[in-house]
Amino acid sequence: MSVVIREANRSDSSLILSFVKELASYEKAGHEVTAAEASIENSIFGEDSRTQALICEKDGSPSVLLFISLTIQLG
């Protein structure tokens, strides 16, 4: 068994959206997903994005998605 964790890239936008929809469906909230592939691409890979997405692949097949985001507010 081979496990690889890699940084997501723009070409993963549809995969990321499918993970989001799958999780929402599991949580009985599939009807609340309003994101589209373009909005995923812009929010994660856009010029001002501070979000990082990692994808875990097991034997070459994507199986887990991680979002890393840190927000610090002063005041």
N, CA, C and O atoms as a Maestro MAE file, in Angstrom:
{
 s_m_m2io_version
 :::
 2.0.0
}

f_m_ct {
 s_m_title
 :::
 protein
 m_atom[300] {
  # First column is atom index #
  i_m_mmod_type
  r_m_x_coord
  r_m_y_coord
  r_m_z_coord
  i_m_residue_number
  s_m_chain_name
  s_m_pdb_residue_name
  s_m_pdb_atom_name
  i_m_atomic_number
  :::
  1 25 0.848 -1.181 0.000 1 A "MET " " N  " 7
  2 3 0.000 0.000 0.000 1 A "MET " " CA " 6
  3 2 0.889 1.239 0.000 1 A "MET " " C  " 6
  4 15 1.849 1.332 0.765 1 A "MET " " O  " 8
  5 25 0.554 2.182 -0.866 2 A "SER " " N  " 7
  6 3 1.292 3.426 -0.999 2 A "SER " " CA " 6
  7 2 0.384 4.594 -0.599 2 A "SER " " C  " 6
  8 15 -0.736 4.710 -1.096 2 A "SER " " O  " 8
  9 25 0.867 5.455 0.295 3 A "VAL " " N  " 7
  10 3 0.109 6.622 0.719 3 A "VAL " " CA " 6
  11 2 0.942 7.865 0.433 3 A "VAL " " C  " 6
  12 15 2.107 7.950 0.822 3 A "VAL " " O  " 8
  13 25 0.331 8.824 -0.248 4 A "VAL " " N  " 7
  14 3 0.995 10.070 -0.597 4 A "VAL " " CA " 6
  15 2 0.099 11.226 -0.172 4 A "VAL " " C  " 6
  16 15 -1.096 11.228 -0.468 4 A "VAL " " O  " 8
  17 25 0.669 12.205 0.518 5 A "ILE " " N  " 7
  18 3 -0.053 13.435 0.840 5 A "ILE " " CA " 6
  19 2 0.583 14.530 0.002 5 A "ILE " " C  " 6
  20 15 1.789 14.769 0.067 5 A "ILE " " O  " 8
  21 25 -0.255 15.189 -0.788 6 A "ARG " " N  " 7
  22 3 0.273 16.212 -1.688 6 A "ARG " " CA " 6
  23 2 -0.567 17.474 -1.607 6 A "ARG " " C  " 6
  24 15 -1.729 17.443 -1.200 6 A "ARG " " O  " 8
  25 25 0.041 18.580 -2.001 7 A "GLU " " N  " 7
  26 3 -0.681 19.844 -2.067 7 A "GLU " " CA " 6
  27 2 -1.628 19.807 -3.258 7 A "GLU " " C  " 6
  28 15 -1.249 19.398 -4.356 7 A "GLU " " O  " 8
  29 25 -2.850 20.234 -3.031 8 A "ALA " " N  " 7
  30 3 -3.827 20.289 -4.120 8 A "ALA " " CA " 6
  31 2 -3.449 21.407 -5.083 8 A "ALA " " C  " 6
  32 15 -2.779 22.369 -4.708 8 A "ALA " " O  " 8
  33 25 -3.886 21.266 -6.320 9 A "ASN " " N  " 7
  34 3 -3.650 22.307 -7.325 9 A "ASN " " CA " 6
  35 2 -4.965 22.603 -8.051 9 A "ASN " " C  " 6
  36 15 -5.977 21.937 -7.833 9 A "ASN " " O  " 8
  37 25 -4.924 23.618 -8.918 10 A "ARG " " N  " 7
  38 3 -6.145 24.050 -9.621 10 A "ARG " " CA " 6
  39 2 -6.877 22.904 -10.317 10 A "ARG " " C  " 6
  40 15 -8.107 22.882 -10.352 10 A "ARG " " O  " 8
  41 25 -6.141 21.976 -10.859 11 A "SER " " N  " 7
  42 3 -6.786 20.876 -11.581 11 A "SER " " CA " 6
  43 2 -7.556 19.937 -10.647 11 A "SER " " C  " 6
  44 15 -8.296 19.070 -11.113 11 A "SER " " O  " 8
  45 25 -7.386 20.104 -9.338 12 A "ASP " " N  " 7
  46 3 -8.114 19.292 -8.356 12 A "ASP " " CA " 6
  47 2 -9.444 19.917 -7.951 12 A "ASP " " C  " 6
  48 15 -10.150 19.355 -7.113 12 A "ASP " " O  " 8
  49 25 -9.802 21.057 -8.520 13 A "SER " " N  " 7
  50 3 -11.014 21.779 -8.097 13 A "SER " " CA " 6
  51 2 -12.271 20.917 -8.186 13 A "SER " " C  " 6
  52 15 -13.093 20.951 -7.271 13 A "SER " " O  " 8
  53 25 -12.441 20.159 -9.240 14 A "SER " " N  " 7
  54 3 -13.639 19.320 -9.351 14 A "SER " " CA " 6
  55 2 -13.613 18.189 -8.322 14 A "SER " " C  " 6
  56 15 -14.657 17.815 -7.788 14 A "SER " " O  " 8
  57 25 -12.437 17.648 -8.042 15 A "LEU " " N  " 7
  58 3 -12.293 16.612 -7.016 15 A "LEU " " CA " 6
  59 2 -12.643 17.183 -5.645 15 A "LEU " " C  " 6
  60 15 -13.360 16.551 -4.869 15 A "LEU " " O  " 8
  61 25 -12.136 18.372 -5.351 16 A "ILE " " N  " 7
  62 3 -12.416 19.015 -4.069 16 A "ILE " " CA " 6
  63 2 -13.919 19.261 -3.929 16 A "ILE " " C  " 6
  64 15 -14.494 18.999 -2.872 16 A "ILE " " O  " 8
  65 25 -14.548 19.756 -4.974 17 A "LEU " " N  " 7
  66 3 -15.989 19.978 -4.935 17 A "LEU " " CA " 6
  67 2 -16.733 18.664 -4.692 17 A "LEU " " C  " 6
  68 15 -17.713 18.642 -3.948 17 A "LEU " " O  " 8
  69 25 -16.290 17.589 -5.298 18 A "SER " " N  " 7
  70 3 -16.961 16.299 -5.078 18 A "SER " " CA " 6
  71 2 -16.807 15.836 -3.628 18 A "SER " " C  " 6
  72 15 -17.735 15.256 -3.065 18 A "SER " " O  " 8
  73 25 -15.637 16.088 -3.013 19 A "PHE " " N  " 7
  74 3 -15.447 15.763 -1.596 19 A "PHE " " CA " 6
  75 2 -16.389 16.604 -0.724 19 A "PHE " " C  " 6
  76 15 -16.989 16.089 0.220 19 A "PHE " " O  " 8
  77 25 -16.515 17.891 -1.039 20 A "VAL " " N  " 7
  78 3 -17.390 18.782 -0.279 20 A "VAL " " CA " 6
  79 2 -18.842 18.298 -0.385 20 A "VAL " " C  " 6
  80 15 -19.552 18.233 0.618 20 A "VAL " " O  " 8
  81 25 -19.273 17.963 -1.595 21 A "LYS " " N  " 7
  82 3 -20.644 17.488 -1.794 21 A "LYS " " CA " 6
  83 2 -20.883 16.156 -1.093 21 A "LYS " " C  " 6
  84 15 -21.952 15.935 -0.525 21 A "LYS " " O  " 8
  85 25 -19.900 15.274 -1.131 22 A "GLU " " N  " 7
  86 3 -20.037 13.971 -0.477 22 A "GLU " " CA " 6
  87 2 -20.173 14.139 1.032 22 A "GLU " " C  " 6
  88 15 -21.013 13.489 1.655 22 A "GLU " " O  " 8
  89 25 -19.353 15.007 1.624 23 A "LEU " " N  " 7
  90 3 -19.450 15.249 3.062 23 A "LEU " " CA " 6
  91 2 -20.784 15.886 3.410 23 A "LEU " " C  " 6
  92 15 -21.420 15.493 4.388 23 A "LEU " " O  " 8
  93 25 -21.215 16.861 2.627 24 A "ALA " " N  " 7
  94 3 -22.504 17.518 2.880 24 A "ALA " " CA " 6
  95 2 -23.650 16.516 2.798 24 A "ALA " " C  " 6
  96 15 -24.573 16.557 3.611 24 A "ALA " " O  " 8
  97 25 -23.594 15.635 1.838 25 A "SER " " N  " 7
  98 3 -24.627 14.605 1.702 25 A "SER " " CA " 6
  99 2 -24.637 13.686 2.923 25 A "SER " " C  " 6
  100 15 -25.701 13.350 3.444 25 A "SER " " O  " 8
  101 25 -23.465 13.287 3.369 26 A "TYR " " N  " 7
  102 3 -23.344 12.444 4.566 26 A "TYR " " CA " 6
  103 2 -23.949 13.141 5.782 26 A "TYR " " C  " 6
  104 15 -24.586 12.506 6.623 26 A "TYR " " O  " 8
  105 25 -23.742 14.453 5.863 27 A "GLU " " N  " 7
  106 3 -24.254 15.243 6.983 27 A "GLU " " CA " 6
  107 2 -25.709 15.657 6.773 27 A "GLU " " C  " 6
  108 15 -26.237 16.461 7.542 27 A "GLU " " O  " 8
  109 25 -26.361 15.121 5.745 28 A "LYS " " N  " 7
  110 3 -27.756 15.445 5.414 28 A "LYS " " CA " 6
  111 2 -27.921 16.936 5.092 28 A "LYS " " C  " 6
  112 15 -28.950 17.541 5.393 28 A "LYS " " O  " 8
  113 25 -26.885 17.508 4.474 29 A "ALA " " N  " 7
  114 3 -26.919 18.931 4.146 29 A "ALA " " CA " 6
  115 2 -26.536 19.169 2.686 29 A "ALA " " C  " 6
  116 15 -26.091 20.260 2.328 29 A "ALA " " O  " 8
  117 25 -26.706 18.167 1.862 30 A "GLY " " N  " 7
  118 3 -26.342 18.291 0.459 30 A "GLY " " CA " 6
  119 2 -27.044 19.432 -0.237 30 A "GLY " " C  " 6
  120 15 -26.488 20.050 -1.144 30 A "GLY " " O  " 8
  121 25 -28.258 19.714 0.180 31 A "HIS " " N  " 7
  122 3 -29.038 20.803 -0.413 31 A "HIS " " CA " 6
  123 2 -28.457 22.186 -0.101 31 A "HIS " " C  " 6
  124 15 -28.842 23.175 -0.725 31 A "HIS " " O  " 8
  125 25 -27.535 22.259 0.858 32 A "GLU " " N  " 7
  126 3 -26.957 23.542 1.245 32 A "GLU " " CA " 6
  127 2 -25.684 23.886 0.467 32 A "GLU " " C  " 6
  128 15 -25.174 25.001 0.586 32 A "GLU " " O  " 8
  129 25 -25.176 22.961 -0.313 33 A "VAL " " N  " 7
  130 3 -23.959 23.226 -1.086 33 A "VAL " " CA " 6
  131 2 -24.306 24.119 -2.274 33 A "VAL " " C  " 6
  132 15 -25.089 23.741 -3.146 33 A "VAL " " O  " 8
  133 25 -23.714 25.297 -2.290 34 A "THR " " N  " 7
  134 3 -23.948 26.235 -3.388 34 A "THR " " CA " 6
  135 2 -22.675 26.475 -4.195 34 A "THR " " C  " 6
  136 15 -22.696 27.204 -5.187 34 A "THR " " O  " 8
  137 25 -21.586 25.876 -3.780 35 A "ALA " " N  " 7
  138 3 -20.303 26.066 -4.462 35 A "ALA " " CA " 6
  139 2 -20.331 25.442 -5.851 35 A "ALA " " C  " 6
  140 15 -21.060 24.485 -6.112 35 A "ALA " " O  " 8
  141 25 -19.527 26.005 -6.723 36 A "ALA " " N  " 7
  142 3 -19.309 25.463 -8.060 36 A "ALA " " CA " 6
  143 2 -17.794 25.289 -8.219 36 A "ALA " " C  " 6
  144 15 -17.011 25.789 -7.411 36 A "ALA " " O  " 8
  145 25 -17.409 24.591 -9.243 37 A "GLU " " N  " 7
  146 3 -15.988 24.352 -9.463 37 A "GLU " " CA " 6
  147 2 -15.201 25.664 -9.534 37 A "GLU " " C  " 6
  148 15 -14.100 25.757 -8.992 37 A "GLU " " O  " 8
  149 25 -15.756 26.663 -10.192 38 A "ALA " " N  " 7
  150 3 -15.068 27.957 -10.321 38 A "ALA " " CA " 6
  151 2 -14.904 28.643 -8.967 38 A "ALA " " C  " 6
  152 15 -13.866 29.252 -8.707 38 A "ALA " " O  " 8
  153 25 -15.910 28.551 -8.105 39 A "SER " " N  " 7
  154 3 -15.800 29.200 -6.797 39 A "SER " " CA " 6
  155 2 -14.786 28.475 -5.912 39 A "SER " " C  " 6
  156 15 -14.088 29.106 -5.118 39 A "SER " " O  " 8
  157 25 -14.707 27.160 -6.048 40 A "ILE " " N  " 7
  158 3 -13.682 26.397 -5.316 40 A "ILE " " CA " 6
  159 2 -12.306 26.836 -5.792 40 A "ILE " " C  " 6
  160 15 -11.417 27.110 -4.986 40 A "ILE " " O  " 8
  161 25 -12.139 26.900 -7.097 41 A "GLU " " N  " 7
  162 3 -10.854 27.291 -7.672 41 A "GLU " " CA " 6
  163 2 -10.445 28.680 -7.200 41 A "GLU " " C  " 6
  164 15 -9.294 28.889 -6.816 41 A "GLU " " O  " 8
  165 25 -11.372 29.629 -7.226 42 A "ASN " " N  " 7
  166 3 -11.057 31.000 -6.813 42 A "ASN " " CA " 6
  167 2 -10.767 31.104 -5.324 42 A "ASN " " C  " 6
  168 15 -9.840 31.809 -4.923 42 A "ASN " " O  " 8
  169 25 -11.543 30.416 -4.501 43 A "SER " " N  " 7
  170 3 -11.369 30.563 -3.056 43 A "SER " " CA " 6
  171 2 -10.123 29.860 -2.529 43 A "SER " " C  " 6
  172 15 -9.543 30.304 -1.538 43 A "SER " " O  " 8
  173 25 -9.704 28.781 -3.166 44 A "ILE " " N  " 7
  174 3 -8.524 28.052 -2.676 44 A "ILE " " CA " 6
  175 2 -7.259 28.459 -3.421 44 A "ILE " " C  " 6
  176 15 -6.194 28.581 -2.815 44 A "ILE " " O  " 8
  177 25 -7.370 28.670 -4.728 45 A "PHE " " N  " 7
  178 3 -6.172 28.903 -5.536 45 A "PHE " " CA " 6
  179 2 -6.070 30.326 -6.073 45 A "PHE " " C  " 6
  180 15 -5.154 30.642 -6.832 45 A "PHE " " O  " 8
  181 25 -6.999 31.175 -5.686 46 A "GLY " " N  " 7
  182 3 -6.969 32.571 -6.130 46 A "GLY " " CA " 6
  183 2 -5.768 33.321 -5.577 46 A "GLY " " C  " 6
  184 15 -5.122 32.879 -4.627 46 A "GLY " " O  " 8
  185 25 -5.489 34.438 -6.177 47 A "GLU " " N  " 7
  186 3 -4.306 35.237 -5.836 47 A "GLU " " CA " 6
  187 2 -4.253 35.631 -4.356 47 A "GLU " " C  " 6
  188 15 -3.174 35.637 -3.765 47 A "GLU " " O  " 8
  189 25 -5.386 35.956 -3.754 48 A "ASP " " N  " 7
  190 3 -5.413 36.407 -2.365 48 A "ASP " " CA " 6
  191 2 -5.760 35.304 -1.368 48 A "ASP " " C  " 6
  192 15 -5.973 35.589 -0.189 48 A "ASP " " O  " 8
  193 25 -5.820 34.070 -1.812 49 A "SER " " N  " 7
  194 3 -6.203 32.963 -0.936 49 A "SER " " CA " 6
  195 2 -5.154 32.713 0.140 49 A "SER " " C  " 6
  196 15 -3.949 32.781 -0.104 49 A "SER " " O  " 8
  197 25 -5.647 32.426 1.320 50 A "ARG " " N  " 7
  198 3 -4.774 32.053 2.430 50 A "ARG " " CA " 6
  199 2 -5.105 30.635 2.898 50 A "ARG " " C  " 6
  200 15 -4.743 30.227 4.002 50 A "ARG " " O  " 8
  201 25 -5.786 29.913 2.049 51 A "THR " " N  " 7
  202 3 -6.193 28.544 2.353 51 A "THR " " CA " 6
  203 2 -5.290 27.575 1.618 51 A "THR " " C  " 6
  204 15 -4.885 27.825 0.483 51 A "THR " " O  " 8
  205 25 -4.982 26.483 2.263 52 A "GLN " " N  " 7
  206 3 -4.187 25.431 1.642 52 A "GLN " " CA " 6
  207 2 -5.013 24.145 1.690 52 A "GLN " " C  " 6
  208 15 -5.655 23.854 2.699 52 A "GLN " " O  " 8
  209 25 -4.995 23.395 0.626 53 A "ALA " " N  " 7
  210 3 -5.705 22.119 0.584 53 A "ALA " " CA " 6
  211 2 -4.692 21.019 0.307 53 A "ALA " " C  " 6
  212 15 -3.840 21.143 -0.573 53 A "ALA " " O  " 8
  213 25 -4.802 19.947 1.070 54 A "LEU " " N  " 7
  214 3 -3.952 18.777 0.885 54 A "LEU " " CA " 6
  215 2 -4.833 17.593 0.523 54 A "LEU " " C  " 6
  216 15 -5.950 17.460 1.023 54 A "LEU " " O  " 8
  217 25 -4.327 16.745 -0.342 55 A "ILE " " N  " 7
  218 3 -5.059 15.552 -0.751 55 A "ILE " " CA " 6
  219 2 -4.220 14.328 -0.412 55 A "ILE " " C  " 6
  220 15 -3.029 14.264 -0.713 55 A "ILE " " O  " 8
  221 25 -4.864 13.371 0.215 56 A "CYS " " N  " 7
  222 3 -4.208 12.106 0.540 56 A "CYS " " CA " 6
  223 2 -4.626 11.085 -0.514 56 A "CYS " " C  " 6
  224 15 -5.814 10.869 -0.753 56 A "CYS " " O  " 8
  225 25 -3.640 10.470 -1.130 57 A "GLU " " N  " 7
  226 3 -3.909 9.431 -2.124 57 A "GLU " " CA " 6
  227 2 -3.411 8.091 -1.601 57 A "GLU " " C  " 6
  228 15 -2.265 7.961 -1.170 57 A "GLU " " O  " 8
  229 25 -4.281 7.115 -1.646 58 A "LYS " " N  " 7
  230 3 -3.917 5.752 -1.245 58 A "LYS " " CA " 6
  231 2 -3.870 4.903 -2.502 58 A "LYS " " C  " 6
  232 15 -4.879 4.731 -3.187 58 A "LYS " " O  " 8
  233 25 -2.708 4.381 -2.795 59 A "ASP " " N  " 7
  234 3 -2.488 3.594 -4.009 59 A "ASP " " CA " 6
  235 2 -2.937 4.355 -5.255 59 A "ASP " " C  " 6
  236 15 -3.521 3.781 -6.175 59 A "ASP " " O  " 8
  237 25 -2.647 5.678 -5.266 60 A "GLY " " N  " 7
  238 3 -2.944 6.508 -6.431 60 A "GLY " " CA " 6
  239 2 -4.362 7.013 -6.524 60 A "GLY " " C  " 6
  240 15 -4.695 7.752 -7.450 60 A "GLY " " O  " 8
  241 25 -5.213 6.628 -5.578 61 A "SER " " N  " 7
  242 3 -6.615 7.048 -5.607 61 A "SER " " CA " 6
  243 2 -6.875 8.052 -4.484 61 A "SER " " C  " 6
  244 15 -6.619 7.743 -3.321 61 A "SER " " O  " 8
  245 25 -7.383 9.259 -4.807 62 A "PRO " " N  " 7
  246 3 -7.658 10.258 -3.771 62 A "PRO " " CA " 6
  247 2 -8.687 9.746 -2.780 62 A "PRO " " C  " 6
  248 15 -9.727 9.216 -3.172 62 A "PRO " " O  " 8
  249 25 -8.391 9.907 -1.479 63 A "SER " " N  " 7
  250 3 -9.329 9.396 -0.497 63 A "SER " " CA " 6
  251 2 -9.633 10.369 0.634 63 A "SER " " C  " 6
  252 15 -10.630 10.188 1.333 63 A "SER " " O  " 8
  253 25 -8.816 11.384 0.838 64 A "VAL " " N  " 7
  254 3 -9.034 12.320 1.936 64 A "VAL " " CA " 6
  255 2 -8.655 13.718 1.484 64 A "VAL " " C  " 6
  256 15 -7.718 13.903 0.706 64 A "VAL " " O  " 8
  257 25 -9.391 14.692 1.980 65 A "LEU " " N  " 7
  258 3 -9.109 16.100 1.682 65 A "LEU " " CA " 6
  259 2 -8.969 16.850 2.998 65 A "LEU " " C  " 6
  260 15 -9.789 16.692 3.902 65 A "LEU " " O  " 8
  261 25 -7.930 17.664 3.099 66 A "LEU " " N  " 7
  262 3 -7.720 18.519 4.268 66 A "LEU " " CA " 6
  263 2 -7.646 19.962 3.821 66 A "LEU " " C  " 6
  264 15 -6.971 20.279 2.841 66 A "LEU " " O  " 8
  265 25 -8.338 20.844 4.534 67 A "PHE " " N  " 7
  266 3 -8.208 22.278 4.301 67 A "PHE " " CA " 6
  267 2 -7.463 22.858 5.489 67 A "PHE " " C  " 6
  268 15 -7.786 22.560 6.639 67 A "PHE " " O  " 8
  269 25 -6.487 23.667 5.215 68 A "ILE " " N  " 7
  270 3 -5.760 24.337 6.285 68 A "ILE " " CA " 6
  271 2 -5.959 25.827 6.107 68 A "ILE " " C  " 6
  272 15 -5.612 26.395 5.071 68 A "ILE " " O  " 8
  273 25 -6.515 26.449 7.116 69 A "SER " " N  " 7
  274 3 -6.784 27.879 7.071 69 A "SER " " CA " 6
  275 2 -6.613 28.438 8.474 69 A "SER " " C  " 6
  276 15 -7.076 27.843 9.447 69 A "SER " " O  " 8
  277 25 -5.963 29.557 8.574 70 A "LEU " " N  " 7
  278 3 -5.748 30.184 9.864 70 A "LEU " " CA " 6
  279 2 -6.175 31.633 9.771 70 A "LEU " " C  " 6
  280 15 -5.722 32.374 8.898 70 A "LEU " " O  " 8
  281 25 -7.050 32.029 10.677 71 A "THR " " N  " 7
  282 3 -7.497 33.412 10.709 71 A "THR " " CA " 6
  283 2 -7.187 33.993 12.082 71 A "THR " " C  " 6
  284 15 -7.574 33.433 13.107 71 A "THR " " O  " 8
  285 25 -6.502 35.096 12.090 72 A "ILE " " N  " 7
  286 3 -6.209 35.797 13.346 72 A "ILE " " CA " 6
  287 2 -6.762 37.199 13.213 72 A "ILE " " C  " 6
  288 15 -6.427 37.923 12.275 72 A "ILE " " O  " 8
  289 25 -7.608 37.578 14.151 73 A "GLN " " N  " 7
  290 3 -8.206 38.908 14.105 73 A "GLN " " CA " 6
  291 2 -7.753 39.695 15.332 73 A "GLN " " C  " 6
  292 15 -7.769 39.189 16.454 73 A "GLN " " O  " 8
  293 25 -7.364 40.900 15.104 74 A "LEU " " N  " 7
  294 3 -6.970 41.786 16.192 74 A "LEU " " CA " 6
  295 2 -8.061 42.809 16.426 74 A "LEU " " C  " 6
  296 15 -8.733 43.258 15.497 74 A "LEU " " O  " 8
  297 25 -8.223 43.173 17.709 75 A "GLY " " N  " 7
  298 3 -9.168 44.248 18.006 75 A "GLY " " CA " 6
  299 2 -10.460 43.767 18.378 75 A "GLY " " C  " 6
  300 15 -11.357 44.562 18.657 75 A "GLY " " O  " 8
  :::
 }
 m_bond[299] {
  # First column is bond index #
  i_m_from
  i_m_to
  i_m_order
  :::
  1 1 2 1
  2 2 3 1
  3 3 4 2
  4 3 5 1
  5 5 6 1
  6 6 7 1
  7 7 8 2
  8 7 9 1
  9 9 10 1
  10 10 11 1
  11 11 12 2
  12 11 13 1
  13 13 14 1
  14 14 15 1
  15 15 16 2
  16 15 17 1
  17 17 18 1
  18 18 19 1
  19 19 20 2
  20 19 21 1
  21 21 22 1
  22 22 23 1
  23 23 24 2
  24 23 25 1
  25 25 26 1
  26 26 27 1
  27 27 28 2
  28 27 29 1
  29 29 30 1
  30 30 31 1
  31 31 32 2
  32 31 33 1
  33 33 34 1
  34 34 35 1
  35 35 36 2
  36 35 37 1
  37 37 38 1
  38 38 39 1
  39 39 40 2
  40 39 41 1
  41 41 42 1
  42 42 43 1
  43 43 44 2
  44 43 45 1
  45 45 46 1
  46 46 47 1
  47 47 48 2
  48 47 49 1
  49 49 50 1
  50 50 51 1
  51 51 52 2
  52 51 53 1
  53 53 54 1
  54 54 55 1
  55 55 56 2
  56 55 57 1
  57 57 58 1
  58 58 59 1
  59 59 60 2
  60 59 61 1
  61 61 62 1
  62 62 63 1
  63 63 64 2
  64 63 65 1
  65 65 66 1
  66 66 67 1
  67 67 68 2
  68 67 69 1
  69 69 70 1
  70 70 71 1
  71 71 72 2
  72 71 73 1
  73 73 74 1
  74 74 75 1
  75 75 76 2
  76 75 77 1
  77 77 78 1
  78 78 79 1
  79 79 80 2
  80 79 81 1
  81 81 82 1
  82 82 83 1
  83 83 84 2
  84 83 85 1
  85 85 86 1
  86 86 87 1
  87 87 88 2
  88 87 89 1
  89 89 90 1
  90 90 91 1
  91 91 92 2
  92 91 93 1
  93 93 94 1
  94 94 95 1
  95 95 96 2
  96 95 97 1
  97 97 98 1
  98 98 99 1
  99 99 100 2
  100 99 101 1
  101 101 102 1
  102 102 103 1
  103 103 104 2
  104 103 105 1
  105 105 106 1
  106 106 107 1
  107 107 108 2
  108 107 109 1
  109 109 110 1
  110 110 111 1
  111 111 112 2
  112 111 113 1
  113 113 114 1
  114 114 115 1
  115 115 116 2
  116 115 117 1
  117 117 118 1
  118 118 119 1
  119 119 120 2
  120 119 121 1
  121 121 122 1
  122 122 123 1
  123 123 124 2
  124 123 125 1
  125 125 126 1
  126 126 127 1
  127 127 128 2
  128 127 129 1
  129 129 130 1
  130 130 131 1
  131 131 132 2
  132 131 133 1
  133 133 134 1
  134 134 135 1
  135 135 136 2
  136 135 137 1
  137 137 138 1
  138 138 139 1
  139 139 140 2
  140 139 141 1
  141 141 142 1
  142 142 143 1
  143 143 144 2
  144 143 145 1
  145 145 146 1
  146 146 147 1
  147 147 148 2
  148 147 149 1
  149 149 150 1
  150 150 151 1
  151 151 152 2
  152 151 153 1
  153 153 154 1
  154 154 155 1
  155 155 156 2
  156 155 157 1
  157 157 158 1
  158 158 159 1
  159 159 160 2
  160 159 161 1
  161 161 162 1
  162 162 163 1
  163 163 164 2
  164 163 165 1
  165 165 166 1
  166 166 167 1
  167 167 168 2
  168 167 169 1
  169 169 170 1
  170 170 171 1
  171 171 172 2
  172 171 173 1
  173 173 174 1
  174 174 175 1
  175 175 176 2
  176 175 177 1
  177 177 178 1
  178 178 179 1
  179 179 180 2
  180 179 181 1
  181 181 182 1
  182 182 183 1
  183 183 184 2
  184 183 185 1
  185 185 186 1
  186 186 187 1
  187 187 188 2
  188 187 189 1
  189 189 190 1
  190 190 191 1
  191 191 192 2
  192 191 193 1
  193 193 194 1
  194 194 195 1
  195 195 196 2
  196 195 197 1
  197 197 198 1
  198 198 199 1
  199 199 200 2
  200 199 201 1
  201 201 202 1
  202 202 203 1
  203 203 204 2
  204 203 205 1
  205 205 206 1
  206 206 207 1
  207 207 208 2
  208 207 209 1
  209 209 210 1
  210 210 211 1
  211 211 212 2
  212 211 213 1
  213 213 214 1
  214 214 215 1
  215 215 216 2
  216 215 217 1
  217 217 218 1
  218 218 219 1
  219 219 220 2
  220 219 221 1
  221 221 222 1
  222 222 223 1
  223 223 224 2
  224 223 225 1
  225 225 226 1
  226 226 227 1
  227 227 228 2
  228 227 229 1
  229 229 230 1
  230 230 231 1
  231 231 232 2
  232 231 233 1
  233 233 234 1
  234 234 235 1
  235 235 236 2
  236 235 237 1
  237 237 238 1
  238 238 239 1
  239 239 240 2
  240 239 241 1
  241 241 242 1
  242 242 243 1
  243 243 244 2
  244 243 245 1
  245 245 246 1
  246 246 247 1
  247 247 248 2
  248 247 249 1
  249 249 250 1
  250 250 251 1
  251 251 252 2
  252 251 253 1
  253 253 254 1
  254 254 255 1
  255 255 256 2
  256 255 257 1
  257 257 258 1
  258 258 259 1
  259 259 260 2
  260 259 261 1
  261 261 262 1
  262 262 263 1
  263 263 264 2
  264 263 265 1
  265 265 266 1
  266 266 267 1
  267 267 268 2
  268 267 269 1
  269 269 270 1
  270 270 271 1
  271 271 272 2
  272 271 273 1
  273 273 274 1
  274 274 275 1
  275 275 276 2
  276 275 277 1
  277 277 278 1
  278 278 279 1
  279 279 280 2
  280 279 281 1
  281 281 282 1
  282 282 283 1
  283 283 284 2
  284 283 285 1
  285 285 286 1
  286 286 287 1
  287 287 288 2
  288 287 289 1
  289 289 290 1
  290 290 291 1
  291 291 292 2
  292 291 293 1
  293 293 294 1
  294 294 295 1
  295 295 296 2
  296 295 297 1
  297 297 298 1
  298 298 299 1
  299 299 300 2
  :::
 }
}
